[in-house]
């Protein structure tokens, strides 16, 4: 059994944009296609069609054929869509 003194303190997440040494924003994460389709409300084929047209963020290659999208880029895309409907 590990004593409470030997445990590492829990990390605290601070709101806002904080960059680490690797240049990755705190709170940034990868989103796989099922999550992107659920969040955006579009089918996979619609997403890939918009990528081809330059109207959707490109995925980041992970390994082999695996790709994911940056959560910040998906949020920005959604905000731009909302802003475009305002007069």
N, C-alpha and C positions, 0 to 999 in steps of 0.2 A: 504494500500500500504506500502511496506517495503522500507525504505530509503536505499540508497546505502551504508551507514555506517553500517547498521545492517546485511548486507549480509556477509557470510563467503567467504574468498578469495578462488579462484579456485585452485585446486590441480595441481601441476606441475609434469609432468612425465619426469623423468630423464632417458636418455638412459643407458643401462647397467643393471647389475644384482644388485638389492637392496633388501635385506631381511627385512621384517617387523617383529614385535614382534612375530607374529604367525608362523614365519619361511617360509612364502609364498613369493616367488620372485615377485617383482613388475613387472607387465606386464604378469605374468602367468595367464592363464585362462583355463577353461574347454571347451572342444570341444565335442559336441554331434555327434552321428554317421553320420548324413547327411553331416555335415561339414567335418568330417574325410574322408568320402568316396570321397567328392569333392576335397579335398586337395591332397589326396594320389592317386586318380584315380583308386581306386580298389572298387570292390563291397563289400557289408557287409559280404557276405559269405566268400569271400577271406580274409578279415580282420580277421574274427573269426577263419578261418582255420590257418592263420599265428600265431595267438595268441596261439592256441593249440600246434603248432609246436615250440613255443618259439621264433618266428621270427618277433614279432610285440609287441609293448607295451601293457600291460594289462590295461583295463579300471579301473577307480576309482569308487567304489560304491557311489552313492549320497543318494538316499532314495528309499526304496522298491526295485523295479526292475530297477530303473533309474541308468544309468552309463554314464560316460564321460571320455575323455582322456585328459591328460595334454598337453597343446600346446607345451611345451618345449620338452616332450618326442617324440611327433610326428615330430617336427623339427629335433631332433637328429637322429631319425630313417631314415628320408629322407636324411639327410647328410651322414649317413653311407651307404645308398644305392648308392648315388652318388659317394662316395669315393671308393666303391667296384668295380666300373666299370673302374676306372683309372688303367693303367698299373704300 
